[in-house]
Amino acid sequence: MRRVLVDTSVLVKWFHAEGEADVEAARALLDAHLAERVRCHVLDLACYELGNVLVRPLGWAGEDVAAQLDDLVVIVGTPLTFAAEWFLDAATLAEAHRLTFYDAAWAAAARGLAIDLVSADRQLLSSRLAIGLSATASELP
């Protein structure tokens, strides 16, 4: 079974559609995961990033944010912990591609796990450190 690392730019689309692009492709990936045709993983960082998006820009109530994060864990299982051996790769990628360390951490984790990173983040996509939602959705079994 194909395994992928799904970053927060995709996860937001799983739970919120208004103003988001590629929601259909993101939800097709979610459906494939739920049908066990692909295995989606997330980093523990996703809980903090998704929680921040839901609280700040989207203005969700605290109880709703906590419930959504609980749902995320039910859907994908326990988030993966960023491994210390990925720090150097993340820092090097951040420097080389002018990324935030957060974004570079996603790319480094995917490389460390030897799986694709699926993202809607323009910088990760233009750096070719991730594959986009449309490409991923078109390849789903």
N, C-alpha and C positions, 0 to 999 in steps of 0.2 A: 504494500500500500504506500502510495506517495505521502510523504510528510512535508509540511511547510511550516515556516514560522510566520505568523501573521502579526503585523505591527498595529499600533493604535490607530493609524490613519484608516485602516480597514475596519477595525473593531467598532469604531464610532458608527460606521455605516450599518453594522449589524443591529444597532439599537436606536438609531436616529436617522431619519431620511431627509427631513426638511433642509433644503439648501445644499445637500450633498450630491456629488456626482458619483456615477458608477455604483449606485446602491444595488441595482439588479445583479451586477457581477459579484459584489461583495456577499449578497445574500445567497447567490448560487453556490459560492464557496462554503458558506455556512451550511446550506442544505446538503452539500456533498459530504461535509464533515459529519453531520448528524446521521446521514445514511451510511456512514463508515466506508465511503469511497475514497476519502482522503483524510489524513490526520492533521488537524491544525494544532499548533503549539503557540503559546504566548510566553513572554518573559514576565517576571514579577514586576518589572518596570511598567508593564501595560496597566496594572491596577492603579498606579499613581498617575500615569498620563491620562487614562480614560476618566478616572475620578476627577481630575483637574478640568478636563474638557466639559464634563457633565455639570460640574459645580459652577465654573467661571463663565465661559462663553454661553453655555446653554441655560444656565440658571436653574438647574434642577434642585429640588429640595434634598436635604441630606439623607433622609430615609430612602428616597427614590434612588439616589446614587449608590448607597450601600446595598440596596436590593439588586440593582443592576450588576454591581461587582460580584455579588453572590451568584447571580445567574451566569456570569461569565465563567466562574470557577466550575459551576455545574456543567456548563457546555464543554469546556476544553480541559477540565481537570486542573490539578494544581499547577500554577504557573512555574515555568522553569526559572531557576536561579542563575543569574549571570555568573559565570565562572571566572575566577581570578586570572586564569591563563588567557582570557580574552581581552584583558585591559590593554595590553600593548597593541594588539591589532586594532582595537577601537580607537585608541589615541592616534595611531598612525593613519587610519582611515579618515578620522576627523580632520587631521592636519592636511592630508593630501587632497581631500575633496571639499574642504571648507564646510564641513558638516558640524552640527552640534555634536557633543559627545553622546548625547542621548540617541540621536539617529545612527551615529557610527556604532554604538553599542548593539543595536539591532542587527546591523550588517555583520559585525564581528561574531555575534552569537550564531547567526545563520551559517557563517563560514566555519565556526568551531563545531557546529553540529552536522556540517556537510549536507545541509538542506537549503532549499530556496527560501528567500525572504520575499513575502508578498506585501506590497506597500502601495499606497496612493500618494506618497510623499514625492514631490517633484525632484527634489535634490537627490534622493536615493535612486530614483529612476534614471535621472540624467547621468548620474555617476555609474550607472549599470551595476549597482550593488543590490538591486531588488528587481523583481518582475512585477509588472502591473496587473491590475485586476482583470482587465479585458483579456490579456494573454492567458492568465491563469484560468479564467472561466472557460475560455475556448478549449483548454486542454483537459478539462475535468472529465473523469470517466463517467 
